[in-house]
Amino acid sequence: GDAPCFSDINGMLPLSSVTVCALAGAQCIAGYYYACGRHFFANYEFFMSPVLEILAKNPSRQLFTIRSEHRVDDYRKLDLLWGGVGVNVSDVRIRDMSHRAVRNRNVAASRMELLCRILCREIYYYKWSLLLAQNLDDDEVRESFRELGLLCPGEAAKPPTLRHRGVRAPPLLAQRSIGHTRDEIIGNCVLPEL
């Protein structure tokens, strides 16, 4: 069965692409199937694709982003932006995850590059969520890109980059194929020229 594949993230990322878990793990991580869990399926691509379409048709609309690794500061700044007095952490039910930012305690170092390559489409949409965020200044976006670069340097260097900060109608990625092998899933990350 799938149990050994899904016992932990490393089981989903076998180093050999010809194992049983290679395809199943890549399909789940890339968000191909709802059966793998909402977190995988309802991912950045799932949410950001329609948002980017709306922003392209309605340039006056705004996007606000709360970054998990900086959520306390982002909540406070957003509250001020909307005319509040700067929400106190005790006013909102959030967990401070800053101690976990840019650290990965679960994924083996030997599997990080593979994980990043499988998540290439996700990283593309994540970067647009930062670049288009009206509540983040250039330094905050730069910091999140730097943090991403520590974990996934190859994907962080691909478009979009910080120089795309002013683009208001970014291109959507082409619809992905079903992905019958892990290599096909990775190959679904064809980024547009920007």
PEHUPE-V760385 format. One record per residue. N is the residue number from 1. PHI is phi in whole degrees, 0 to 359 (* if undefined). OMEGA is omega in radians with two decimals (999 if undefined). D_FIRST is the distance of its C-alpha to the first C-alpha in Angstrom with 1 decimal. Layout:
n: (N:N)
phi: (PHI:PHI)
omega: (OMEGA:OMEGA)
d_first: (D_FIRST:D_FIRST)
This chain:
n: (1:2:3:4:5:6:7:8:9:10:11:12:13:14:15:16:17:18:19:20:21:22:23:24:25:26:27:28:29:30:31:32:33:34:35:36:37:38:39:40:41:42:43:44:45:46:47:48:49:50:51:52:53:54:55:56:57:58:59:60:61:62:63:64:65:66:67:68:69:70:71:72:73:74:75:76:77:78:79:80:81:82:83:84:85:86:87:88:89:90:91:92:93:94:95:96:97:98:99:100:101:102:103:104:105:106:107:108:109:110:111:112:113:114:115:116:117:118:119:120:121:122:123:124:125:126:127:128:129:130:131:132:133:134:135:136:137:138:139:140:141:142:143:144:145:146:147:148:149:150:151:152:153:154:155:156:157:158:159:160:161:162:163:164:165:166:167:168:169:170:171:172:173:174:175:176:177:178:179:180:181:182:183:184:185:186:187:188:189:190:191:192:193:194)
phi: (*:272:308:295:291:248:292:198:299:292:294:278:235:297:293:275:278:258:278:302:283:300:288:300:295:296:297:291:300:281:82:287:228:295:300:280:122:303:301:284:286:273:254:302:298:302:273:281:304:293:297:295:296:296:296:293:277:229:300:280:292:237:244:240:238:250:273:306:286:227:298:299:295:294:299:298:295:294:299:296:300:269:93:279:254:93:309:273:302:291:280:233:279:224:259:280:255:299:293:259:299:56:231:226:266:252:278:297:305:292:250:299:300:298:302:297:293:294:272:307:295:300:295:304:289:300:297:293:297:281:297:269:293:287:269:254:272:302:295:291:295:301:297:293:295:296:298:299:298:291:268:227:299:296:288:296:281:283:297:283:239:302:290:265:304:273:291:258:228:292:287:282:283:299:303:277:281:295:77:271:221:299:297:294:296:297:293:289:266:255:274:288:287:244)
omega: (-3.11:-3.03:3.14:-3.14:-2.98:3.13:3.02:-3.06:-3.14:3.06:3.11:-3.06:3.12:-3.11:3.09:-3.13:-3.10:3.11:3.13:-3.05:-3.06:-3.13:-3.11:3.14:-3.14:3.12:3.13:-3.11:-3.12:3.07:-3.09:-3.00:3.08:-3.10:3.13:3.11:-3.13:-3.07:3.13:-3.05:-3.13:-3.00:-3.14:-3.14:-3.14:-3.09:-3.04:3.13:3.11:3.10:3.13:3.08:3.12:-3.13:3.13:-3.12:-3.07:-3.06:-3.14:3.10:-3.11:3.07:3.07:-3.06:3.00:3.14:-3.11:-3.06:3.12:-2.95:-3.13:3.13:-3.12:3.08:-3.11:-3.12:3.13:3.10:3.09:3.14:-3.13:3.04:3.10:-3.12:-3.12:-3.05:3.04:-3.12:-3.13:3.13:-3.06:3.12:3.07:3.06:3.08:-3.12:-3.06:3.12:-3.14:-3.09:3.08:3.01:3.09:-3.08:-3.03:-3.06:3.10:-3.12:-3.13:-3.10:-3.08:-3.13:3.10:3.11:-3.13:3.14:3.09:-3.11:-3.08:3.14:3.09:-3.12:3.08:-3.11:3.07:-3.14:3.08:3.10:3.07:-3.06:-3.09:-3.06:-3.14:-3.09:3.13:3.08:-3.06:3.14:3.13:3.09:3.12:3.12:3.13:3.06:3.11:3.12:3.08:3.14:3.09:-3.14:-3.04:-3.05:-3.14:-3.12:3.13:-3.11:-3.13:3.09:-0.05:3.10:-3.11:-3.14:3.11:-3.07:-3.07:-3.13:-3.10:-3.11:-3.12:3.14:3.02:3.06:3.09:3.12:-3.10:3.06:-3.05:3.12:-3.11:3.05:3.10:3.13:3.07:3.11:3.09:3.14:3.09:3.14:3.07:-3.07:3.14:3.01:-3.12:999)
d_first: (0.0:3.8:5.7:7.4:8.3:9.9:11.4:14.6:16.3:16.4:12.7:13.0:16.0:15.5:18.9:18.0:17.5:16.0:12.7:9.3:9.7:13.3:13.3:10.7:12.6:15.9:15.5:14.9:17.7:20.0:19.7:18.6:16.8:17.9:14.5:13.9:16.9:20.7:21.5:19.7:20.9:24.4:25.3:28.6:28.5:27.8:30.8:33.1:33.3:35.2:37.2:38.3:39.3:41.4:43.1:43.9:45.7:47.2:48.2:49.9:46.7:45.4:42.1:41.7:38.9:37.9:36.1:33.7:35.1:38.6:38.3:41.2:43.6:42.3:42.7:46.2:47.2:46.0:47.8:51.0:50.6:50.5:53.6:52.3:53.5:50.3:47.7:47.3:43.8:44.6:45.1:41.6:38.3:36.7:35.2:36.8:34.0:36.6:35.9:32.3:33.6:33.1:31.0:27.4:26.2:22.5:22.0:23.0:26.1:24.7:22.2:24.7:26.2:22.9:22.1:25.6:25.4:22.3:24.3:27.5:27.9:27.3:29.9:32.3:32.3:32.5:35.5:37.2:36.7:38.7:41.3:42.1:42.3:45.9:45.6:44.6:47.4:47.2:46.8:43.9:42.1:43.0:41.5:38.2:38.1:39.0:36.2:33.7:35.3:34.6:30.9:30.6:33.9:33.1:32.0:34.8:37.3:36.3:38.0:38.8:40.8:43.5:46.1:44.4:45.2:47.8:45.8:45.5:43.6:40.7:38.9:35.5:32.9:32.3:29.5:26.4:24.7:21.2:20.0:18.1:17.9:18.2:21.8:22.5:21.3:23.7:26.3:26.3:28.4:31.8:34.3:37.6:40.9:42.7)
